[in-house]
Amino acid sequence: MTVADGVEAAEVRAALQRLRRGTGLEVAFGGLVDDASCVRIAELNGTATRSLSGLAIRAGNGLGGKAVALARPCTVTDYSTSRQISHEYDAVVAPEGLRAVLAVPLVVRRRVRGLLYGALRTALPLGDRTLAAAGAAARDVEQALVVRDEAAALVAAAREAASGLPPGRGSGLPPGHSGAWEQVREAREALRALAPRIGDPALREELLAECARLMSATPTSATPTSATPMTATPMTAIPAPAPAAMSTAPRLAPRELDVLVCLTDGVTNAVVAERLGLRPETVKSYLRSAMRKLGARTRWEAVVVARRSGVLP
């Protein structure tokens, strides 16, 4: 298991603990999509047996499979007798004696990445408060997955830009490679800006180690002369733009700027929408427009580029 995989599992585990603590549900369990495109139940909380461990949930099968297929939460008041779901998994659910069950999909960029379940051993309707808590726990995991994906994309982009380029750290840029080295440097700065948003220390250290590797690969003239070693540089520090850069900075609409300012706090689109009194779809539209003007591939890169060009403080 990689550090990133361990972090994702830890996020699911923590979400299940919060779900039980905040709702009084007797049992919580869940997992992420595996290589076979099934949700593999890997985390158990409050279970009496190991019968659910390792269970592979396929889309359309059982309560969780229904939630995956519909990409929305589903509930049953009595699992074993419900006519709203199929019953492929009754044999592994029965040893736990689960009756009232909810399943909430983890959806990132319109793709189901996992499931969270909560359950009681009595047949009782699960109220709005319980459903809201389950949704909040799922959003926490989804946001962690988004940040992890952003980090992986930045690392991949930097490595692709750096592959095949001559070694750096010389006194000047290799001829014909200045654009590629600039991409590497921008990816490194985006990673440094993203690192403080990573809650898990191991993954954060992995990102910072990648930043250090990229710094050692970048020619000195492609690196700001004021840069200090990664161990001494604040992770949120962004080089101040030169006057020439400010004069050529892209012109962003006021609302596009508002969205970027909110994103510097590491919040989701839903939180940005609430702060600005907009619909989430409108926030996404402003963000896409700002990213296009800034030439950024991700939201974090947009923030970094905006700061470097003087658009953001």
C-alpha positions in Angstrom: 0.0 0.0 0.0 1.3 3.4 -0.9 1.3 6.5 1.4 -1.6 7.9 -0.7 -3.6 4.7 -0.4 -3.0 4.6 3.3 -4.2 8.2 3.6 -7.4 7.5 1.7 -8.1 4.5 4.0 -7.4 6.7 7.1 -9.9 9.3 5.8 -12.6 6.7 5.4 -11.8 5.3 8.9 -12.0 8.8 10.5 -15.3 9.5 8.6 -16.9 6.3 10.0 -15.8 7.3 13.5 -17.4 10.7 13.1 -20.5 9.2 11.7 -21.1 6.9 14.6 -20.2 9.5 17.2 -22.5 12.2 15.7 -25.5 10.0 15.1 -25.6 7.1 17.6 -25.6 4.6 14.8 -24.4 1.2 16.1 -22.3 0.2 13.1 -20.5 2.0 10.4 -18.3 0.5 7.6 -17.1 1.4 4.2 -14.4 1.4 1.5 -13.1 2.6 -1.8 -13.3 1.4 -5.3 -10.7 -1.2 -6.1 -8.9 -2.2 -9.3 -11.9 -4.4 -10.3 -14.2 -1.4 -10.2 -16.0 -2.8 -7.1 -16.3 -1.0 -3.7 -14.2 -3.1 -1.4 -15.3 -2.9 2.3 -12.1 -2.4 4.2 -13.0 -0.3 7.2 -15.3 -1.5 10.0 -16.4 0.4 13.1 -18.7 -1.1 15.8 -19.1 -4.5 14.0 -19.4 -7.7 16.1 -17.9 -10.0 13.4 -15.5 -9.8 10.4 -18.2 -11.0 8.0 -18.3 -7.7 6.0 -14.5 -7.3 5.7 -13.3 -7.6 2.1 -16.9 -7.7 0.7 -16.9 -6.5 -2.9 -19.9 -4.3 -3.7 -20.9 -4.3 -7.4 -23.0 -1.5 -8.9 -26.7 -2.4 -8.8 -26.3 -5.1 -6.1 -27.7 -4.6 -2.7 -28.2 -1.3 -0.9 -24.6 -0.1 -1.6 -24.7 -1.2 -5.2 -28.0 0.8 -5.6 -26.3 3.9 -4.1 -23.4 3.4 -6.5 -25.6 3.0 -9.5 -27.7 6.1 -8.7 -24.8 8.1 -7.3 -26.9 9.2 -4.3 -27.7 8.1 -0.7 -30.1 5.2 -0.2 -31.7 3.8 2.9 -33.8 0.8 4.0 -35.7 0.4 7.3 -35.3 -3.4 7.4 -32.5 -4.7 5.2 -33.4 -8.4 5.1 -37.1 -7.8 4.1 -36.7 -4.7 1.9 -38.2 -5.0 -1.6 -36.3 -1.8 -2.7 -33.0 -3.6 -3.1 -31.6 -6.9 -4.3 -30.3 -9.4 -1.8 -27.0 -10.8 -3.0 -25.2 -9.9 0.2 -27.7 -11.2 2.8 -25.5 -14.0 3.9 -22.7 -11.7 5.0 -25.0 -9.0 6.5 -27.0 -11.5 8.6 -24.2 -12.3 11.1 -24.1 -8.6 12.1 -27.9 -8.5 12.5 -28.2 -5.2 10.6 -31.7 -3.9 10.0 -31.9 -0.2 9.3 -29.1 0.7 6.9 -28.0 3.7 4.9 -25.4 3.9 2.1 -23.8 7.1 0.9 -21.6 7.1 -2.2 -18.3 9.1 -2.3 -18.5 11.0 -5.6 -15.6 12.9 -7.0 -15.9 14.6 -10.4 -19.1 12.6 -11.1 -17.3 9.3 -10.5 -18.2 7.1 -7.5 -15.0 6.5 -5.5 -16.3 4.6 -2.5 -19.1 4.0 0.0 -19.9 4.9 3.6 -22.5 2.8 5.4 -24.2 3.3 8.8 -26.6 0.9 10.4 -28.8 0.0 13.4 -29.6 -3.5 14.6 -33.3 -2.5 15.0 -35.8 -1.7 12.2 -36.2 2.0 12.7 -36.5 4.8 10.1 -33.3 6.8 9.7 -34.2 10.5 10.1 -33.0 13.6 8.3 -30.4 14.3 11.0 -28.7 11.0 10.5 -28.8 11.4 6.7 -27.3 14.9 7.0 -24.5 13.6 9.2 -23.7 10.8 6.8 -23.6 13.3 3.9 -21.3 15.6 5.8 -18.9 12.6 6.6 -19.0 11.7 2.9 -18.1 15.3 1.8 -15.1 15.3 4.2 -13.7 12.2 2.4 -14.6 13.5 -1.0 -12.7 16.7 -0.3 -9.6 14.7 0.9 -9.8 12.7 -2.3 -9.9 15.9 -4.4 -6.8 17.3 -2.7 -5.0 14.0 -3.1 -6.0 13.9 -6.8 -4.8 17.5 -7.2 -1.4 16.6 -5.7 -1.0 13.5 -7.9 -1.9 15.5 -11.0 0.7 18.2 -10.1 3.4 15.6 -9.4 2.6 13.8 -12.7 2.7 17.1 -14.7 6.0 18.1 -13.2 7.6 14.7 -13.8 6.4 14.7 -17.4 7.8 18.2 -18.0 11.1 17.2 -16.4 11.5 13.9 -18.2 14.1 14.0 -20.9 15.4 17.4 -19.9 19.1 17.9 -19.2 20.1 18.2 -15.5 19.6 21.6 -14.0 21.4 23.6 -11.2 23.7 25.2 -13.7 24.2 28.8 -14.2 21.8 29.1 -17.0 18.8 27.5 -18.8 19.6 24.8 -21.3 18.9 26.1 -24.8 15.4 25.4 -26.0 14.1 24.1 -22.7 13.1 27.3 -20.8 9.4 26.7 -21.3 9.6 23.1 -19.9 11.7 24.2 -16.9 9.1 26.9 -16.2 6.4 24.3 -16.1 8.5 22.3 -13.6 9.0 25.3 -11.4 5.3 26.3 -11.5 4.3 22.7 -10.6 6.7 22.8 -7.7 5.3 26.0 -6.4 1.7 24.7 -6.8 2.7 21.6 -4.7 4.2 23.9 -2.0 0.9 25.8 -1.9 -1.1 22.6 -1.7 1.0 21.0 1.0 -0.6 22.9 3.9 -4.0 21.6 2.9 -2.9 18.0 3.4 -3.9 16.9 6.9 -1.9 13.6 6.9 1.7 14.2 7.9 3.1 11.3 5.9 1.5 12.4 2.6 2.5 16.0 3.3 6.1 14.9 3.8 5.9 13.0 0.5 4.7 16.1 -1.3 7.5 18.2 0.2 10.1 15.6 -0.7 8.8 15.8 -4.3 9.1 19.6 -4.1 12.7 19.3 -2.9 13.5 16.9 -5.8 12.0 19.3 -8.3 14.0 22.1 -6.8 17.2 20.2 -7.2 16.3 19.5 -10.8 15.5 23.1 -11.7 18.2 25.4 -13.2 19.2 28.2 -10.9 18.2 30.9 -13.4 14.7 29.3 -13.5 14.5 29.6 -9.7 13.8 32.9 -8.0 17.1 34.2 -6.6 15.5 34.9 -3.3 14.5 31.2 -2.8 15.7 29.5 0.3 15.9 25.7 0.9 12.5 24.0 1.3 13.2 23.3 5.0 13.5 27.0 5.7 10.8 28.4 3.3 7.3 28.8 4.6 5.1 26.4 2.7 2.7 29.0 1.7 5.3 31.5 0.4 4.9 32.5 -3.2 7.6 34.6 -5.0 6.5 38.2 -5.5 5.7 39.1 -9.1 8.0 41.3 -11.0 6.6 44.6 -12.3 6.7 43.3 -15.8 4.7 40.3 -14.8 2.1 42.5 -13.2 1.7 44.6 -16.3 0.8 41.5 -18.3 -1.4 39.8 -15.7 -4.6 38.4 -17.0 -7.7 40.5 -16.4 -10.1 38.6 -14.1 -13.7 39.5 -13.5 -14.5 40.6 -9.9 -16.4 37.5 -9.2 -13.6 35.3 -10.6 -11.3 37.1 -8.1 -13.8 36.5 -5.3 -13.8 32.8 -6.0 -10.0 32.5 -6.1 -9.7 34.5 -2.8 -12.1 32.0 -1.1 -10.1 29.1 -2.5 -7.0 30.3 -0.8 -8.7 29.0 2.4 -8.8 25.5 1.0 -12.6 25.3 1.0 -14.9 23.4 -1.3 -17.1 25.0 -4.1 -20.1 24.5 -1.9 -18.5 26.7 0.9 -17.5 29.3 -1.7 -21.0 29.4 -3.0 -22.3 29.9 0.5 -19.9 32.7 1.3 -20.6 34.6 -1.9 -24.3 33.9 -2.1 -24.0 32.0 -5.4 -25.1 28.6 -6.7 -22.3 25.9 -6.7 -22.8 25.7 -10.5 -22.1 29.4 -10.8 -19.0 29.1 -8.7 -17.7 26.3 -11.0 -18.3 28.5 -14.0 -16.4 31.4 -12.6 -13.6 29.0 -11.6 -13.3 27.5 -15.0 -13.2 30.9 -16.6 -10.4 32.0 -14.2 -8.5 28.8 -14.8 -8.7 29.3 -18.6 -7.5 32.9 -18.4 -4.6 31.9 -16.1 -3.7 28.9 -18.2 -4.1 26.7 -15.1 -5.1 23.0 -15.1 -6.2 22.8 -11.5 -7.8 25.1 -8.9 -4.6 25.1 -6.8 -2.5 26.0 -9.8 -4.9 28.8 -10.6 -4.3 30.3 -7.1 -0.5 30.0 -7.4 -0.4 31.5 -10.9 -2.8 34.4 -9.8 -0.4 35.2 -6.9 2.7 35.0 -9.0 1.2 37.4 -11.6 0.0 39.8 -8.9 -3.7 39.2 -9.4 -3.9 37.9 -5.8 -2.0 39.2 -2.8 
